[in-house]
Amino acid sequence: MLATRAANRPWPQPNPEPTMSLLLIRHGETPLNVARVLQPADTPLSAHGRAQAAALAQRLRGSGLAAIVSSDLPRALETAQAIAAACGLPVVTTPLLHERNFGDLRGLPYDSLDHDPLTATSAPPGGESSAEFRQRCTAAWALVLQQRAAAGGTLAVVTHGLVIREWLVGGPLQVDGGLVVPARLGNTSVTEASAQPPHTVRRVNCLLHVDAGVGEDAASLSGG
């Protein structure tokens, strides 16, 4: 059950730049997240994923959010549209924010594979190598900064777990020693960073809007 009490609390305003943040949001749960299947591009949210997105949207209502940019894959776009409806904002979409392309592996259960595709460096047939994915994430980050500058305030970026992790681990974000980056980010988790260099991360994998007892340490069932 969603934690309504947590969802109704206003988003904690960071200091010292309350209107200059980046909120990096993983999409809501999908049926294939639960089934542990590598997701095709057209996977929608589950009913629970839509409820997660609605809870996050209520949490962000009145937070001063200035703009939203999203992956145009359905699971991310549905999540972004819920936030947009609550905050009265349009959604800008870009394929640069897509999850890593796993090519012919999409649609296969994780348990059927003899390796972890999320950490593999080589490209699967029809997919992206880790280097190609990293290059795309770098281009996506440049676009995020452009969108944030144009918005003049806090920007919500709705994307996928591996994209956010790419930015967190060896990417443009500065993670302080007291924060832990989980192996898997939770569905609709929020990772907040300063909009200004060095883009210091203020919170990682925050899930208080869906479960007050989860805090910032919950891992999702699968990537994507």
N, C-alpha and C positions, 0 to 999 in steps of 0.2 A: 504494500500500500504506500502511496506517496505521502510524504510528510507535509501535510498542509500547513502546519504551523511554521515550518522552516521556509516553505515556498512563499508565505505571506510576509516574511521579513524583508525589509529593503536591502538591496545589494550593499554590502559594506563598502563605504567610500574609501579608497586608498589615499594615502598621503605620501608625498606632499603635492601630488598633481591629480586632484580628484576628477578633472575633466580631460585628462591626457593619457588614457590607458588603451591598451589593446586587450580585448577579451577573446581568447582563442578557444573555440568551442567545438568539441567533437559532436557529431550528429547523434540523434536518439537511437535507441535499440531497434534492430531489425530481426525478423525471424531467423535469418542466417547467422547473425551474431550468436544467438542462443544455440543454434544447431552446429555451430563451429564449422561453417562452410565459407570458403573464399568467395567473396561476393561479386556477382556480375554487376555491371554498371547500373542496371535499372532496378535494383533492390529497393523497395519502399520501407518505410517505418512499420513496425508492428504496432498494435494497439497500445502496448505499454510504452513504446518509443514515442508515440504521439502524446501520451500523458506526460512523459518526461519533458518533452519539448514545451508543452503547455505550462508545466510547473516552472521551468526556467524562464519562459516568457513573462509569467507573473512576477517572478523574482526581479526581472530587469525592468518591468514597467516603472516609470518614474525615476529611473536611475540616471537619467541624463544622457542616455545613449544617443550618439549623433548620426551613426550610419551603420549599415550592415553589408558585408561582402561575403559571398558564399560560393562554394563548389556548386555546380549545376547538376550534380548527380542527385536523384530523387531523395535519398535518405538525408542528405545535407540540406537540400533546398526546402523540404518539408519542415525541417527544424528551423531554418532561417525564416520561413514564412510565418511560423507561429510567433517568433520574436517580433517580426515586422508588424503583425496585426496588433500585438499588445502595445507596441511603442509608436505606432503610427509612422512607420518609416518604409521606404522602398528597399528592395534587395537588389544589389548589383551582383551578377554571377560571372564566374570565370572558370574555364576548364583547368587553369593552372593549379587550382586548389583540389583537383581530383586526388583520390587515393592512388597509391602506386598501382600501376597496371600489371596485373599478374597473368595477363594473356590467357593461354589455354588452361591454366590452372583454376581459373574462375569457375565456380560451380562445384568444385571438388571439396569433400570434407578434409579438414586438417589431418584427421587420423589416417586418411588413405595415403598420405604423402610420407616419403622417407626422409624428409628434411623440413626445417622450419622456413617456409617461404618468406616470412616477415623479415628474417635476418639474412637471407641469401643475397650474395653480391651479384651473381650472374643473372642475366635476363632469362626468364622462362620463355618458351616459344610464344611469340606474339606479344610479349610484355616488355617491361622496362628493367634494366639493370639498376643496381643501387646507385651507380654513378649518374645514370640518366635521370633517375628520380631526384637525386640531390640537386642536379642542375635545374630541374623544373621547380623544386622547392625554393631555390635561390631566386628564380624569376618571380615566383609567387610572392615571396617576401618583399621584393621591390615594389610589386603592385600594391601589396597591403600598406606599405608606407606611403605610397602615393594617395591611396584612398583615405588614409588617416589624415594626411595633411589637408586634403580637400574638404574633409568633414569638419575639421577644426575642433574636434572633441573626441570622445571615446568611440572606438570602432569595434564592432563585433565581427569576428571572422569565423564563419561556420565551415568546418572542413572535416578532415578524417584523422584518425589516430596517428598514422605513420607520418603524416605531414607535420603535425604538431610536435611529435617526437624528433623529427629531423631538425626542427628549429631549436628544440630544447637541448639536444645532445650534439655538441660540436657545431651548432648553428649560430644564428645571430643573437640568441637570447642569453643573458647572463643569469645563471642559476646560483643563488647564494648557497653556502655550505649547509645551512639549516634545512633546506628543502630537498625532498627526495623525488626523483622522476620515476614513476612506476613503469614496469615493463609494458603494461597495457593501460591506456587512459580509459576511464569510464564513459559510458554513453551520456551525452549532454554535459560532461565535465567541462569546467571553465578553468583555464589557465590564464592568469592575468599578468601582464607585463607593462612596464613603462613605455609610453609611446616614443620617448626620447632616448637616444643612445646613452648608456650602453644597453638599453632595453632590459633593465633588471626585472626579474620575475618576482612577483609579490605573492602569488599563490599558485599551486599546481594541482590539477585534477580535483577541483572543488566541486562537491556533489551535495552541498547542504540543501539545495532546492528540492532534491528528491528523497533524501534520507538524512535527517538531522544527526543520526548516529554514525553515518559513514565518514563525514568530514572530508579529508583530502587524500585518503589512502586507498580507496577502493580501485580495484582493477576490473576491467571488462572481461567478458568471456572470450572474446576473440578480437582480432584486428579488423580494420576496415571502417 
